[in-house]
Amino acid sequence: MRTSCHATTSPSLSRVWFVGALCVWAAGTLWTEGQPSPLPRLDVWRPDGPVLALAVDQDVAYVGGSFNYFGPASGSAGVVRREDALATGAFPVLEGTVWAIVEDGAGGWFVGGAFTERVTQQARLLRVRANGSLDSNWRPDLQGTVLALLRDGAALYVAGDFDRINGEARSGLARFDFPAGQLATWNPAPNNEVHALASDGSRLYLGGSFTSIARQNRGRIAAVDLATGVLTAFNPGASGSGAIVRTLAVSGTTLYVGGDFATCGGKPRSRIAALNTLADTSNALDWNPGAGDDVYCLRVAGSRIYAAGGFTSIGGANRSRIAALDPGSNSAVPGWDPGANGIVYALAVDGDGLLVGGAFTTLDDQPRPGIGRLDWETGALLEWAPRLSALSPSSSPVVRAVAVAGDFVGMGGTLASSGGVPRSRLAAINLVTGQPTAWNPGASGDVLALALSDTAVFVGGRFTHIAGAARTRLASIDRTTGNAHPFTANVTASGNNGVTALHYGASRLYLGGTFTAVNGQARANLAQVNATDGSLNTNWNPAPNGAVLCLAQDAAQLYVGGSFSSLGGSNRTALGAVSTAGTGRATSWQPRASDDVRAMHLVDHWLYVGGDFDTIGGTPRRRFAVLDASTAEALATWNPEVAAGSGAYQVQTIAVSGKVAYAGGTFSSAGGEFRTRLAGLHRADATATLWNPGANAVVRRLVYGTHHLVAGGDFTQMGDLTVAYLAVFSTHPFIPAGGLRLGADRTAEITVWEGDLPYESVEVQVADAVEGANWAPLGSQVANGRPKSWIDPNAAGSAARFYRAVAW
């Protein structure tokens, strides 16, 4: 027996964080479910492009980068309201491709494709109830891909590319009978893929790439008895090089056929045809609109046939991938010509509207990524516009299936998010809810750097406009309203260069990057402006001769890292310090880095430094070091040896907590352990902590907040999890995966990782239930930054046991 034991935060316990639960059943089995801290939170909304800048204050993360959308990682299917296109948010997360979706007759949905549900790992075919929950009582075991679904009364017909269901032979076609959901003995057995299904109430019509059914020749089109599955005599045939039937639609005694074929029903027909269902062979009707490319979907509504696909001509007219056809002639309906800029895969009739899904980004020349709605009489684009995303800067959402159930529209395809919000290169995320706030300035170009004051978010990058105001590469944005302040410090730079580093301190804003002027006055790569109005300090001009990549301040000294060889009038290679007063002359602080410095973090009198260097502070140090902020010498006892198997590697970002220094970049090992692009290193001895999420691409920014460590970059995976561009890790104690074990003597061992806040003590508490629980302590241990274990000798005495970690 498996029961889900969820972990949540208790609002009545200000220092208590639920981190895991253990169910110990009488049979002695053990199962855990939780989200341990090495795994990023999956409820946090994601951008659709890289995160290049971060700043955190309390429980709000300001995020900048190269994105246009933030949304939940909701997977390849979702439901929106017919009224306003807003997502319901209630649907299982499916990872993969959804090829088919139909309503189940009870307000829910049947979904088929080549996907896996994130939690239960149910794959390829499932049922979602009207409340958005997965029907766990129906778990068909289907090997292959579902390409089409049709519900007819209490029967669900399933078609695709598979050969077995529930251990029984079913080749490309099967029927389930509800409400029990049993696999019927009905088994026509086509010899190849089935792509399309249609019913006239007594017969089920099939289209695909098959050439026989029940060992009788049937060229890509056939009909079987709905009740018995017995093959009928209907045998029109479709042929041609690589012929395939992709879609079918029934209207009275006419079967409309679309796909990729040259002949159908015994006559030449280019990709679209109409067949007489009262005749079995040579039954093509005279209707012959002809399509210039594949037809993927046909729907009948009113007195028209709607066709969609990859064509740019059909019915004797230019029509871009969607058309309305007259069934009484061979012509496209005049004037009905919305057009899509990519293949249209799916159509559904919805009242007076026609829902359109596909691989397009515009419909009727208006932005509609993946889905839109047309007036089916006029072809006019309607305002209804769900927000979908592939959560990728290089691809757009693709909708392959659309269906209507009551007040809701179900959709699926190759997408990652639905129901998000537009956010152009700048957003604020509530770290408690994981969702964007209403703060939405919007920038015209990439955001590369952020800094915070009590009232402002200072933004640097490559933009020319932000929050609706003209601001070139630098701006001050109100933290409450999102409006641009009357702060003007326009930065001049060539090409894609701009402001890459910001530091705010004592009413001054320091900006670094690759630029030549600020407010029309010459400034090479580093400047100081008034934080209120943006006016340039004309006296202060350290003038580094290369890019500035990072900044940090200690009283009257500004530390500057980057790719330069002179700074403040002195020779300084990649790292130096200048006075914040006067003209910005270089101080005597000179660590002599052997290569670029990309990241800094100042803690007390220690400066943590990361980059491309092999030596720094007079000592061999690969890519990461701690320098004395007074003497510039490297700390002799701290050497994490950041490395990579081959090629270039870097530390690009650093965040420091009370006990751990975190690094992100392009490396593969740190602190003596394999650590892919992310590592936590003990500040005491530079050894790697157990924290090891693993990123599949560069980590560009790390910021340590009150309760979270936030990472941004180009990554799309953390370990085995799909986590695009932004990852949020809890810093509280947690029970990791595998941290709950049932011993041979039927005692339970609970291992807790302490987290990364300055706790004095950690305690494990136990209860037999969560609701109305009476939590009893197992004992406390002194917090020392290391994993620790507890034994529960009474684990076998209860049907279930729940554990939580408490820290103070």
Salt bridges, closest charged atoms under 4 A:
GLU33 OE2 - HIS6 ND1 3.07
ASP43 OD2 - ARG41 NH2 2.89
ASP57 OD2 - ARG479 NH2 2.49
ASP59 OD1 - HIS707 ND1 3.46
ASP84 OD2 - ARG81 NH2 2.18
GLU95 OE2 - ARG118 NE 3.41
GLU103 OE2 - ARG151 NH2 2.81
ASP104 OD2 - ARG127 NE 3.03
ASP135 OD2 - ARG127 NH1 3.92
ASP135 OD1 - ARG129 NH2 3.38
GLU168 OE1 - ARG170 NH2 3.46
ASP177 OD1 - ARG175 NE 2.97
GLU193 OE1 - HIS195 NE2 2.77
ASP260 OD1 - ARG271 NE 3.71
ASP286 OD1 - LYS267 NZ 3.65
ASP294 OD2 - ARG246 NH2 3.45
ASP294 OD1 - ARG271 NE 3.83
ASP337 OD2 - ARG319 NH1 3.86
ASP350 OD1 - ARG82 NH2 2.38
ASP350 OD2 - ARG373 NE 3.27
ASP352 OD1 - ARG373 NH2 3.55
GLU377 OE1 - ARG304 NH2 3.89
ASP446 OD1 - ARG425 NE 3.67
ASP446 OD2 - ARG462 NH1 2.96
ASP478 OD2 - HIS485 NE2 3.15
ASP596 OD2 - ARG598 NH2 3.84
ASP612 OD1 - ARG598 NE 2.67
ASP614 OD1 - ARG623 NH1 2.42
GLU641 OE1 - ARG622 NH2 2.88
ASP714 OD1 - ARG700 NE 2.78
GLU754 OE2 - LYS659 NZ 2.69
GLU754 OE1 - LYS788 NZ 2.82
ASP768 OD1 - ARG801 NH1 2.83
ASP792 OD2 - ARG801 NH2 2.86
